[in-house]
Amino acid sequence: MSALWGATHPGPTLVVTVLSLALGIAAGVEPWRLAVLVVAVFAGQVSVGLSNDAIDGARDAAVGRTDKPIAGGAVTPERALAVAVASAILAVVLSLPLGPGLVAAHAVALASAWAYNAGLKSTPVSIAPFVLSFGLFPSFATLSLSPPTLAAWWASLAGAALGAAVHLTNVVRDLDDDRRTGVRGLPHRLGARRSVVLAAVGIAAGALAVFFGTDATALGVVFFVAVLALAVGAVVLVFVRPPGRAVFQLTMLAALVLAAQLVAA
């Protein structure tokens, strides 16, 4: 069971689940609805993580990624894929009590993520599933309200910017391994430096959308300034030294602060 959990991409799975909880609390979703939403999002993220590693099992093994349970042989791709499908179905079923709006949004987001895992990651539009899924994500909370509503434009824009940044930055770490196994998504075509710059610009755009789309508060100003400072720092760093772990961490920190700014707003 621990090996199967390790194949779900536990870090991102938990971060996205906690973010759904925070957004739900901020939106005022009543407790029972919030609990259902969080479990549904968790199930969906488990399905996305497992399907990613199940589909990429042979590719990960070819580049020596023995840190991954499927590539290392601790979990079979068939078992991971079966649990991934069951988790995706569970995520949609759990969304049903919260209304058709959330069901539709969650189904589209999951289909988008699975499409990325199944092959879009190797195309010039590899960023599209992240922009779509994360752009929809803030609406998960507002669609769980009674009555349901879509999230504000600035929240959706910030979510989309966050998704783009996550994709562009996360892939930078694996560019060489991906090229060896034939993966040629947008970040691979742009290169590490351009990917980081584009991610930072997207994060800054998301921060601007949240800042100007809401009433300015002292906390909002602090988050806004922090996001911009981190984004600028990442751009400066990527030009003074070859893209490495420090640039990745700085850009991801900027993305996390943007997420916090979104929740606070």
Helices and strands as residue ranges (DSSP letters): H 2-6, H 10-27, H 31-55, H 57-62, H 77-95, G 96-98, H 100-118, G 120-122, H 128-143, H 153-172, H 175-180, H 186-190, H 192-213, H 218-240, H 245-264
